[in-house]
Amino acid sequence: MSGGAGVGTAAGAGAGAGADVQDGKVDVAIIGAGIAGAAVAYWLTRLDPSLSVTLVERDTGFAQASSQRSASSIRQQFSSPANIRMSQFGLAFLREAADRLEVEGDRPELGLRTPGYLYLATPPQADALRAQNVVQRAHDAPIELLAPEALATRFPWLETDDLALGALGAGAEGWFDGPALHAAMLRRARAQGARLVRGEVAGFDFDGTGDARRVSALRLADGRRIACGHAVIAAGAWSRPVAAHAGIALPVHARRRTVFVFSCPEPLNDCPLVIDPTGFWFRPEGRAFIGGTTPEPDEDDLPLEPNLEEFDETLWAAFAHRVPAFEALRIERAWAGYYEMNLWDHNALLGAHPSVANLQFATGFSGHGMQQAPAAGLGVAECILHGGWRTLDLSDLSVARLAEGRRVLEANVIG
Ligand SMILES: Cc1cc2nc3c(=O)[nH]c(=O)nc-3n(C[C@H](O)[C@H](O)[C@H](O)COP(=O)(O)OP(=O)(O)OC[C@H]3O[C@@H](n4cnc5c(N)ncnc54)[C@H](O)[C@@H]3O)c2cc1C
């Protein structure tokens, strides 16, 4: 099971968790050891093994972490070049993960499958899908456009009467075992020297004032203090309260998403991850399927329990319309997790903050964080090491855009 199966498991916890904070100053202290924090730690310790890197995580069992509750899918069907680049990098990383993340002969199995995403459009939506396809192809994303007849031939189980177009990224998009990636990234980062400390960050100490302020230490809720050269906020859906400790207003909100696991008596051959024109999605998961939609209303901080009514009220009829065989589907179980939703523009917030030069961000992924973490981690690590973007130009996604009033225009947000 690639999504949610690891809920509550101790990905990477164990030895070292709960250790006392070391004396002296660490080069980099990372707040949160989900996939984002783990990826920053992995790249930092890989690029410069002499660095001292400490991850501070309040729950080393990761019971609520989004990285253990993800649908763990990866696509190139974005409309903005930065997002396409990040996911292409993520796909290449996943393909090499067994080598990159191997520890003492243990090579992680991430179960990557690439049947593609299938975006479906009604007649009024078709031009937008075509326009995005031009951008995607210009950035080497191999996305094929399919007319309704071609869709019906390729996917005979799909209702196509109300469709004008589909866009499919077979071979370049799909899904993987996200909790396993998280565990393997954290394990490898620790094998490369990163330390994992159990504790809740409850404040910062600063040197200097105004825009010359620099973080000098993290303050933990139990009174401990970690002096650091750089700090990274990678606290997922909880990044806003952490940033508030530094006097920074971050538009990242915890928005609950329910994932339904269901079975269908009829097999759907070659089923990709389908994005319906109405907004819901589903994909195969082993012999079953998983799927979900954007809740309406979409409120902050709802308890992390699946909303089963969502299925009866909106999803079931929509599923059965798009795939008549789903008339006979059976709900097996469901889980819920938080999107760390960036309400400014629904895209990642990365890099150094303009008002605190040594405070970095790796958050706000808004539902893309599992696939974007390998690229985001490298980008943030290089910002710390070199003072700017290097391998990947992620400047479009810089957290500085909040102060600049700039938005990333990404049309393909899966709410
Ligand atoms: C239902 C669902 C489906 C998804 N589907 C996909 C998908 O298909 N593809 C995709 O790419 N992404 C998907 N995502 C998004 C992806 O899972 C997230 O973007 C990603 O896991 C975020 O990782 P993170 O490390 O930022 O956050 P988390 O994994 O939540 O980690 C943050 C960590 O910070 C810790 N923390 C918080 N505050 C503090 C503090 N004060 N002190 C110390 N520690 C703290 C928390 O305990 C937590 O462990 C999905 C998410 C959900 C919920």
The ligand as a MOL file (V3000), in Angstrom:
LIG
                    3D

  0  0  0     0  0            999 V3000
M  V30 BEGIN CTAB
M  V30 COUNTS 53 58 0 0 0
M  V30 BEGIN ATOM
M  V30 1 C -4.2930 12.9050 1.6990 0
M  V30 2 C -3.0390 13.4640 1.0790 0
M  V30 3 C -2.7100 13.1160 -0.2120 0
M  V30 4 C -1.5440 13.6070 -0.7920 0
M  V30 5 N -1.2030 13.2120 -2.0560 0
M  V30 6 C -0.0320 13.6190 -2.5790 0
M  V30 7 C 0.3910 13.1430 -3.8460 0
M  V30 8 O -0.3090 12.3610 -4.4810 0
M  V30 9 N 1.5750 13.5600 -4.3250 0
M  V30 10 C 2.3720 14.4380 -3.6380 0
M  V30 11 O 3.4290 14.7990 -4.1350 0
M  V30 12 N 1.9990 14.9030 -2.4430 0
M  V30 13 C 0.8200 14.5220 -1.8990 0
M  V30 14 N 0.4260 14.9920 -0.6940 0
M  V30 15 C 1.2090 16.0320 -0.0600 0
M  V30 16 C 2.4350 15.4900 0.6590 0
M  V30 17 O 2.1160 14.3310 1.3880 0
M  V30 18 C 2.9410 16.6010 1.5570 0
M  V30 19 O 3.1480 17.7650 0.7760 0
M  V30 20 C 4.2580 16.2310 2.2190 0
M  V30 21 O 4.1440 14.9990 2.8810 0
M  V30 22 C 4.6470 17.3360 3.1880 0
M  V30 23 O 5.8040 16.9400 3.8490 0
M  V30 24 P 6.3590 17.8390 5.0280 0
M  V30 25 O 7.6310 17.2400 5.4610 0
M  V30 26 O 6.3450 19.2620 4.5970 0
M  V30 27 O 5.2480 17.7400 6.1780 0
M  V30 28 P 4.9650 16.5470 7.2570 0
M  V30 29 O 5.1810 15.2200 6.6550 0
M  V30 30 O 3.6450 16.8500 7.8340 0
M  V30 31 O 6.1200 16.7820 8.2960 0
M  V30 32 C 6.1580 17.9310 9.1200 0
M  V30 33 C 6.7100 17.5020 10.4560 0
M  V30 34 O 6.9420 18.6650 11.2460 0
M  V30 35 C 6.7260 18.3160 12.5980 0
M  V30 36 N 6.5010 19.5410 13.3600 0
M  V30 37 C 5.4850 20.4290 13.2290 0
M  V30 38 N 5.6260 21.4450 14.0810 0
M  V30 39 C 6.7670 21.2120 14.7980 0
M  V30 40 C 7.4420 21.9000 15.8310 0
M  V30 41 N 6.9710 23.0570 16.3410 0
M  V30 42 N 8.5800 21.3580 16.3370 0
M  V30 43 C 9.0800 20.1890 15.8350 0
M  V30 44 N 8.4490 19.4770 14.8630 0
M  V30 45 C 7.3180 19.9890 14.3450 0
M  V30 46 C 5.5030 17.4220 12.5340 0
M  V30 47 O 5.3890 16.6030 13.6820 0
M  V30 48 C 5.7510 16.6300 11.2460 0
M  V30 49 O 6.3390 15.3690 11.5130 0
M  V30 50 C -0.7210 14.5030 -0.0750 0
M  V30 51 C -1.0580 14.8520 1.2300 0
M  V30 52 C -2.2020 14.3380 1.8180 0
M  V30 53 C -2.5410 14.7100 3.2240 0
M  V30 END ATOM
M  V30 BEGIN BOND
M  V30 1 1 1 2
M  V30 2 1 2 3
M  V30 3 2 2 52
M  V30 4 2 3 4
M  V30 5 1 4 5
M  V30 6 1 4 50
M  V30 7 2 5 6
M  V30 8 1 6 7
M  V30 9 1 6 13
M  V30 10 2 7 8
M  V30 11 1 7 9
M  V30 12 1 9 10
M  V30 13 2 10 11
M  V30 14 1 10 12
M  V30 15 2 12 13
M  V30 16 1 13 14
M  V30 17 1 14 15
M  V30 18 1 14 50
M  V30 19 1 15 16
M  V30 20 1 16 17
M  V30 21 1 16 18
M  V30 22 1 18 19
M  V30 23 1 18 20
M  V30 24 1 20 21
M  V30 25 1 20 22
M  V30 26 1 22 23
M  V30 27 1 23 24
M  V30 28 2 24 25
M  V30 29 1 24 26
M  V30 30 1 24 27
M  V30 31 1 27 28
M  V30 32 2 28 29
M  V30 33 1 28 30
M  V30 34 1 28 31
M  V30 35 1 31 32
M  V30 36 1 32 33
M  V30 37 1 33 34
M  V30 38 1 33 48
M  V30 39 1 34 35
M  V30 40 1 35 36
M  V30 41 1 35 46
M  V30 42 1 36 37
M  V30 43 1 36 45
M  V30 44 2 37 38
M  V30 45 1 38 39
M  V30 46 1 39 40
M  V30 47 2 39 45
M  V30 48 1 40 41
M  V30 49 2 40 42
M  V30 50 1 42 43
M  V30 51 2 43 44
M  V30 52 1 44 45
M  V30 53 1 46 47
M  V30 54 1 46 48
M  V30 55 1 48 49
M  V30 56 2 50 51
M  V30 57 1 51 52
M  V30 58 1 52 53
M  V30 END BOND
M  V30 END CTAB
M  END
